[in-house]
């Protein structure tokens, strides 16, 4: 099927990254920010899909305010459950597949090793619960789907942990960062590449539809991630504030976080032929790019 990739959520860090990558590769796209098309607005979504006549729909939009979600259940449901359900219905009605982004927060983090796709979900809070419900809504409405569960997303666009650490390294003489939560930092550039790998497989008619884990290579803690960011930025700023490890209990938040967010991306690599770069490499090049 010809036609552009229709991307919802192009105001966010992942949507912007995917637009940029497609532009560099000469891949036709149409993008929609929330202001242009709220994914929970069924008439607006169906109208946009009818106009675009896409070959693939990508949902990079979501309600991602993890702590705020605890007191804003209606907003989280709208962005993470109703929205994906609407997009899935529109995709199925138009006869096109959909790629959707989900999260490590569907798990409770109690597993000792990396999570695989068949592990039972057990979300700890509203955000994780609504993302899990959104996955199910999408599965039920659009059988031709690829769900990508990812974790600890960062990149050059938008707001994210790496950019926060860069700011704090300039402002503070010491950083205190949680050291008992573990995960795989995932660059938006790798996620965008994963989406194009899925698009290529779909175009060949060789896609096994379903849910896949996709995250950066290697695992670390938030403290380890922060330490690497601070070390890399020191080359450009000359500042190297110490990064002190703290426990989750020292930094209470409204939403409980999984202690283990490590995702095993083997199935995606075997199916689509792409694996994310090591998180150390991506961190170094992102810090350098932002410093320039």
C-alpha positions in Angstrom: 0.0 0.0 0.0 1.3 3.5 -0.9 0.6 6.6 1.0 2.3 8.5 3.9 2.9 7.4 7.5 0.4 9.3 9.6 1.9 10.2 12.9 -0.1 11.4 15.9 1.8 13.1 18.7 4.3 15.1 16.7 4.5 17.7 19.4 6.3 15.3 21.7 9.9 14.2 21.8 9.3 10.9 19.9 7.0 12.2 17.3 9.4 15.0 16.4 12.3 12.5 16.2 10.3 10.3 13.9 9.3 13.2 11.6 13.0 14.2 11.4 14.2 10.7 10.6 11.5 10.3 7.9 12.5 13.6 6.4 16.1 12.5 6.2 15.1 9.2 4.6 12.7 10.6 2.1 9.7 8.8 3.7 6.4 10.6 3.2 4.7 11.6 6.4 1.8 13.6 7.8 2.0 14.7 11.4 -0.6 15.8 13.9 0.0 17.5 17.2 -2.6 17.4 19.9 -3.8 20.8 18.9 -4.3 19.6 15.4 -6.0 16.2 16.3 -6.8 15.0 19.8 -6.5 11.2 19.5 -9.6 10.8 21.8 -11.7 12.9 19.4 -13.2 10.3 17.1 -14.7 12.5 14.4 -11.4 14.5 14.1 -9.3 11.3 14.0 -11.5 9.6 11.4 -11.5 12.8 9.3 -7.7 13.1 9.4 -7.3 9.4 8.4 -9.7 9.8 5.5 -7.8 12.9 4.2 -4.4 11.4 4.7 -5.0 7.9 3.2 -2.0 6.6 5.0 -0.2 3.3 4.6 0.5 3.2 8.4 -0.7 5.0 11.5 1.8 5.7 14.3 0.6 6.7 17.8 3.4 8.6 19.5 0.8 10.5 21.6 0.1 9.7 25.3 -0.6 11.0 28.7 2.9 10.7 30.3 2.6 12.7 33.5 3.1 9.7 35.8 2.6 11.5 39.1 -0.1 13.8 37.9 -2.1 10.8 36.6 -2.7 9.7 40.2 -5.0 12.7 40.7 -6.1 13.1 37.1 -7.6 9.7 36.2 -10.0 11.1 33.6 -7.1 12.8 31.7 -5.0 9.6 31.8 -7.9 7.5 30.6 -8.6 9.9 27.8 -5.0 10.0 26.6 -4.0 6.4 27.2 -7.1 4.3 26.8 -9.8 6.2 24.8 -7.3 7.7 22.4 -5.5 4.5 21.4 -9.0 2.8 21.0 -10.1 5.6 18.7 -6.9 5.4 16.6 -7.3 1.6 16.4 -10.9 1.8 15.2 -9.9 4.4 12.6 -7.0 2.2 11.4 -9.1 -0.9 11.2 -11.9 1.0 9.3 -9.3 2.3 6.8 -7.7 -1.1 6.4 -4.2 0.1 7.6 -2.0 -1.2 10.4 -1.0 0.8 13.5 2.1 1.1 15.5 1.6 2.1 19.1 4.0 2.9 21.9 3.5 1.5 25.4 5.6 1.3 28.6 7.5 -0.7 31.1 5.0 0.7 33.7 2.6 -2.1 32.8 4.9 -4.3 35.0 5.3 -4.0 38.8 9.1 -4.3 38.7 9.3 -7.3 41.1 11.0 -9.6 38.5 14.7 -10.2 39.1 15.6 -10.4 35.4 14.6 -8.5 32.3 10.9 -8.6 31.3 9.8 -10.5 28.2 6.6 -10.0 26.3 4.9 -13.1 27.9 5.4 -11.9 31.5 2.2 -11.1 33.3 1.4 -7.4 33.7 0.7 -5.8 37.1 0.8 -2.0 36.9 1.4 -0.1 40.2 -0.4 3.1 39.4 -2.9 5.0 37.2 -0.4 5.7 34.4 0.7 2.0 34.1 -2.9 0.8 34.4 -4.2 3.1 31.7 -1.3 2.2 29.4 -2.2 -1.5 29.9 -5.8 -0.8 29.2 -4.8 1.2 26.1 -2.9 -1.8 24.8 -5.9 -4.0 25.2 -8.3 -1.5 23.6 -5.9 -1.4 20.6 -5.6 -5.1 20.4 -9.4 -5.5 20.4 -10.1 -2.9 17.8 -7.2 -3.3 15.3 -5.8 -6.9 14.8 -3.1 -5.5 12.5 -1.0 -3.8 15.1 2.5 -3.6 16.5 2.7 -2.5 20.1 6.2 -1.3 21.2 6.8 -1.3 25.0 9.7 0.9 25.8 11.3 2.5 28.9 13.3 5.5 30.1 12.9 7.5 26.9 15.2 10.5 26.2 16.5 12.4 23.2 17.3 15.9 21.9 13.7 17.1 21.7 11.2 17.8 24.5 11.6 17.4 28.2 13.3 14.3 29.5 15.7 13.0 32.2 18.9 13.6 30.3 18.0 17.3 29.7 17.0 17.7 33.3 20.4 16.4 34.5 22.2 18.7 32.1 20.3 21.7 33.6 20.9 20.6 37.2 24.6 20.0 36.5 24.9 23.7 35.7 22.8 24.9 38.6 23.7 22.7 41.5 26.9 21.7 43.4 25.5 18.2 44.1 22.9 16.0 42.6 21.0 13.3 44.5 19.6 10.6 42.3 17.7 7.3 42.9 20.0 4.3 42.7 17.6 1.4 43.4 15.5 1.6 40.3 16.9 -0.2 37.2 16.1 0.1 33.5 17.3 0.5 29.9 17.6 4.2 28.8 16.1 4.4 25.3 16.9 7.1 22.8 14.1 8.5 20.7 16.3 8.0 17.6 16.4 4.2 18.2 12.6 4.2 18.7 12.1 6.0 15.5 14.4 3.5 13.7 12.4 0.7 15.2 9.2 2.2 13.8 10.7 2.4 10.3 11.9 -1.2 10.7 8.3 -2.3 11.5 7.0 -0.2 8.5 9.5 -2.0 6.2 8.4 -5.4 7.5 4.7 -4.5 7.1 5.4 -3.3 3.5 6.8 -6.8 2.7 3.7 -8.4 4.2 5.9 -10.3 6.7 4.8 -8.9 10.0 3.8 -11.1 12.9 1.4 -8.7 14.6 1.5 -8.3 18.4 3.4 -6.8 21.3 7.2 -6.3 21.4 9.7 -4.9 23.8 12.1 -2.3 22.5 14.6 -0.5 24.7 18.2 0.7 24.7 21.0 -1.9 25.0 22.3 -2.3 28.5 20.8 -1.6 31.9 21.6 0.9 34.6 20.1 2.8 37.5 18.8 6.4 37.4 22.0 7.2 39.4 24.2 5.4 36.8 22.4 7.2 34.0 22.8 10.6 35.7 26.5 9.9 36.5 27.2 9.2 32.8 25.4 12.4 31.7 27.3 14.5 34.2 30.6 13.0 33.2 29.9 13.6 29.5 28.8 17.2 30.0 31.9 18.0 32.0 34.0 18.0 28.8 32.0 21.0 27.6 31.2 22.9 30.8 34.1 22.0 33.1 31.5 21.3 35.8 31.4 17.9 37.5 29.1 18.1 40.6 29.1 14.8 42.6 26.1 12.6 41.9 25.0 11.0 45.2 23.0 7.7 45.3 19.8 7.8 47.2 17.0 5.3 47.8 13.5 5.5 46.3 12.2 6.1 49.9 14.4 9.2 50.1 12.5 10.7 47.1 8.8 10.0 47.6 6.5 10.6 44.7 2.7 10.3 44.3 3.1 7.3 41.9 5.0 4.2 42.8 7.8 3.3 40.3 8.8 -0.2 39.2 12.1 -1.2 40.9 13.0 -3.2 37.7 12.1 -1.7 34.3 14.6 -3.7 32.3 13.1 -5.0 29.0 14.4 -7.8 26.9 14.3 -6.7 23.3 15.4 -10.0 21.7 12.1 -10.7 20.1 11.9 -7.4 18.3 15.5 -7.8 17.0 14.8 -11.3 15.7 11.6 -10.2 14.1 12.4 -6.9 12.6 16.2 -7.0 12.3 17.0 -3.9 14.4 18.4 -3.4 17.9 18.9 -0.2 19.7 22.4 1.2 20.2 24.1 0.9 23.7 22.8 3.6 26.0 26.3 4.8 26.8 26.9 5.6 23.1 23.6 7.4 22.6 24.0 9.4 25.8 27.5 10.6 24.7 26.3 11.7 21.3 23.2 13.4 22.7 25.1 15.4 25.3 27.6 16.4 22.5 24.8 17.4 20.2 23.1 19.5 22.8 26.3 21.1 23.9 27.1 22.2 20.4 
